[in-house]
Amino acid sequence: MPLPQRTEPAVPSFPRPGRAPRPLTSRAVAGLVLAGLAVLAPMAAGCSAGAGAAASPAQDPASPHAASAGSAQGTPPSSGAPLGAPASPSPSSTTPAGASPGPGSGSGKKKQQNQAGQNASQSRPLAGKIVGIDPGHNGGNFTHAAAMARQIWNGRAMEDCDTTGTETNAGYTEAQFTFRVARFLREDLVRAGARVVMTRHTNTGVGPCVDQRSRILNHGHAQVSIDIHGDGGPPSGRGFAILLPVPDGPNNHVIGSSARFGRDLKHAFLAGTRMPVSNYDGVNGFQPRDDLAGLNLTTMPKVLIEVGNMRNATDAGMMISTRFQRRAAHAMAAAIIKFLSGAS
């Protein structure tokens, strides 16, 4: 981005009568150069800041073992002035007494500030948004069968509090898979500016029950939520399926928006992962369900995704890899950003 030209008024020299004009000394020349640089410095810094914000790529999220699960509402750390805010001028950037500001200097700085604000908005598209994540099941469910069998109301009928979930043939559990993907997703969303509500913060606990998970997300005022699961389908079946709510009273006003979010999620998954659409569950990747508390009781747009079939050797080989888990999380984040931006 070219810097706006700034002209300084010429300083006339009045020779004393009878004498030739005195040439400028090297010290005087150096002083004039430094004064000019002091005027241009804040303008150049503004251009560099705008370009840097636009070009800086997002870093890959850290390993979930290295990152903290965080509180129910995660907020990215903040230091210094907020993104997009103009920096305060330094003392050296003030215009020298008696000098007129260069033509166009005010409009040039305003354009630079506007550009910096636009770059900040693009790098934090979810600023001010609240997103809910429900990682299915929990690691401690396996040893608390009685608690899991407790009956709860799912919006249509009574059902178990929760289950252990499925696992791969080698014993990699659904609870571990969903929690890792949820942690990666949370990091992506926080980086994009969102506050995140999660239904669990470890993979060593029990529950919560599926009706309580819905209440956590509803009371957290999430504007969209996603339930993350892995399926335990037939060994020959492959692919992801997106489960959609059907009208059930509390969720009546979010049926259409949930379907729209589901379409965004399907497109993002096909574009961002190598997991195909399910060849055994639903039609074209979608399956309406009326027997799940998480969908029946939601008061916000929400879907449940079966990321893949953990009983299929090919799907399982993908789902246990950190690389695929990150890609799945990135795809979910992309769908959420698209949905909340109104671009879908």
N, C-alpha and C positions, 0 to 999 in steps of 0.2 A: 504494500500500500504506500504510494508516494506521499512524502511529507508536504503539507502546504508551504509554499514559499513565504518567507517573512523578510520584509525589507526594513532596514533601519534608516532613519533620516540621516542624511549626510551632515557631518559636523563641519561647518565652515572654519577656515583658518584665516585669521586676520594678521598679516605681518605688521610688525612695527615699522614706522616710517624710517626709511633709509636702510632697512635690513632685508635680506632675502628670507623667505619662509624657512623655518627650522624643520628639518626632516624628523619623522617619527623615530623614536628610539626603539630598539628590539623589545624593551620592557613594555612600552606603550602598545606595540603591536600585539604582544602576547596577552595583554589585558583586554584588548578589544576582542580577540578570538575567544577567550574564556567567557566574556560577557555574552557573546553570541551563542556559545554552546549551552550556557545556563538557560537561555530562553528556549532553545529547541529541545532540551532534554526531556521535559515532561511530555511534549508532543510525541517524541519518538518512543517514549515508554508506553504511551497509550496505544500506539500502533502495534508494538511488540506484544502487549498484553492481549489485544484483540486477536492477533494472529495466533498466538500461543494457545488461547482458549479454544479456537476453532480447530486447530490441528492436533491437539493432544488426544491420543487414543485412550479409551477406557482400559484399565488394567484388568487382567484376569482375576476373579475372586480367589482369595486365599483358601487353603485347605480348611474344611470344616473343623478339623482337629486343632487348628491353630487359631480359629476365630471363636469369639465368645458367642454363645447362643443369644445373648442380649435379653432385654426386657420385652414385654409384649409390644411396646411401641418403640421401634428402633429409630434413632435419629443420627445421621452421620455427624462426626465431629466437626466443629466449626472453629476456625481460627482467623483472626483479623477481620477485615471488612467483609460483608456478605458478597457473594458472587454477583457481578454485574454492577456493583456500586462504584462510582467514580472515586479515584484516590484523591486524598487531600493534597493540594499543591505544596511543594517544598519551598522553603524561604528563597532558594536560589532561582525559583521559576517566576518570581514576580517581575513585572515589567519595570525597567529602570525609570526613575523619575524623569519627567520631561519627554519620554519617548512615547510615540503613538503605537497602539497594537497593530500588527501587520494585517493586511486585508484578508478577510476570510478566516482568521485564526479562531474566532468564536464558533463559527459554524463547523469548522474542522474538528474541534474538540468535541462538540456535541455529537457529530457523526460517529466519532471514535467511541464515545460513551454508549451510544445506542447500539453500536455493533458489539461492544463487550457485553451489554445486557442480553442481546439476542443469543450470543454464544453461550452465556451462562444458562439461559432458558433451554437451549438445545441439549446441553450436557446434563440438565436436571429436569427432564420432562415430567417427572412425577412430584415435583415440589408441591407441598400442600395436600397431597393425596394420601389416603389410608388404604392399605391392601391387607387382606387376610390370607393366611396360609394354614392349612390343616394337614400335617403329615400323618397319614393313616397309621393306626395301631400304636403300639409302644413296646419297648423291649422287655418291660417287666410283666406284660400280660401273660406270658407263658407260665409263670409261677403263681398266678392268682386266678385260678379257674372259677372260684366261687364269686369273686368280684365281677368277672366278665359275664357270668350267667345272670346277674341281677337284671331284672326286667325294667325297661324304660319305655316311654311313649314316643314313637317316632313321627307322630303327626297323623298317622292312619291306623296304626296297630302297635301292639307291644312287641318288643324285640330285645335281644341281649344288649347289655351295656356296651360291649365291644367284643372283638375277637383277637386272636393272636396274629391273624394275617397269614399269608402263604410264605413260601420260601423256595429257593432254587433246589435242585436235586442235591447240590453240594452243601446245603444248609445256610445259604446267605438269605437272611430274613427280609421280608417285605418292610418290617418296621425300620430296619437299618437303612434300607434303600430310600424309603420315603423321607426319613429324617435328613439324610445327607443331601438329597436333592432340595429339600426345603431350606437347608442352611445356605446352599449355593444361591438359591432363588432370593432368599432374604438379602444376601449381600448385594446382588444385582439391583434389587429394588431400592435399598437404602442408598446405593451409589447414584441412582437416578432421582433421588430426592424424596422418596416415599417414607412414610411411617408404616411399620409392619406390625400386625397383630398375629401371633402364633398361638396355636392351641396347646402346644407342648414345647419344652425347651431342653429336654434331654431325651436320650433313648434308653434310659434305665428305670423310668417310672412306670406307673400303672394308669391306664386310661389317659385322659378322662373319658367318660361315657360319651357316646356319639351325640346325644341330645345336649350335653354340656358343651361340647365343641361348638355346636351351632350358636349357643347362647354367648360364648366367648367372642365369636366373630361379630354377631349381631350387636352386642353391647359395646364392642370396640369401634362401632360406626365405620366399619370397612366399606369402601365404595365398590369393591369387587373382591371375590374370594375364590380360592382354588383348593380343592381336596386332592391330594397326591396319593396315588395307590399303585400297586403292581398286581397284576391278575394271576390267578392260579387256574388257568384254563387247560384245555386238552393239550397234550404234548405236541400235537401236530399244528396247533393254532399259533398264529403270529400276529404281532402288531398292537397299536394303541387304539383305545376306544374312549370316547368322551361321553360321559353319562350326564343327561340333562334332566332338570326338574320338570314335573308336570303340575298343573294347578292343584293346590291342596289347602288353600286358605291363606296362611301366612305368606306364602310365596307367590300368590296370584299376580301381583304387580311386577314381578321380575322374571316372568317366563320368557317374554320376548327378548329382553336384554341378556338373559343367560344364554339363549340360543345364539345371539349375536357374538357374545364372548366365546362361545364354543367354536363358532366358525373361525374367529381370529386365531384361536388356539390350534385348530387343525391346520390352518395354513402355515402358521409359524413352526409347527412340529415337522411338517413335510419339508419346509425350507431349511430348517436348522438342524435336523437330525436325520439319521438313516433308518429310523424306525418306520415301517410301513403302517398303513391303516389296517386295523384288525380284519382278518379274514374269517372270524367266527363270532364276533360280538357286535351286534348292531348292524346298521346299514350305512355304508359310506363313512364309517367312523363314528356314528352317533347312535346312542341308545337311551331313549327316555326311561326313567325309573321312578316308581312311586313308592318304593319300599325302603328308602334310605333317609334316615333322620337328617343327615347333613343337607340334603336337597329339599326335603319336605318342609323343614323349619326355617329355611333361610329367608331373610328379609332384604337381601341384596343380590345382585347378579352373581351367580355361582355355578360352577360345574365341577364334576369329579372326573379326573383323568386316570385311566388304567394305562400307565406308561408303556407297558409291554406285558408279555406272558412269561412269568418267571418259571413256568414248567416247560417252556420250550427252550431247547439248548441254545439256539441262535440268539433269541431275545435275552436269555439269561446271561450269555457271554457279554452282551452289550451292557446290560443293566448293572453288572457288578463293577464296571470300569469307571474310574473317576472321570475320564474324558467324556464318556457319554452322559454321566450325571451332570456335569457342567453344561454340556450342550442342551440337555433337556431343560435345565434351569434357565439358560439363556433364551430358549424358545418360549418358555412360559412368560418370562419378563417382557419379551418383545410383544407377545399377545396382549399382555396387561397394558403396556404403554400404548399400543394401538387402540385398544378398547377405551381407555380413559381419556385419550386425546380426541375421541370422537371421529377418528379417521376410518373406522370400519363401516 
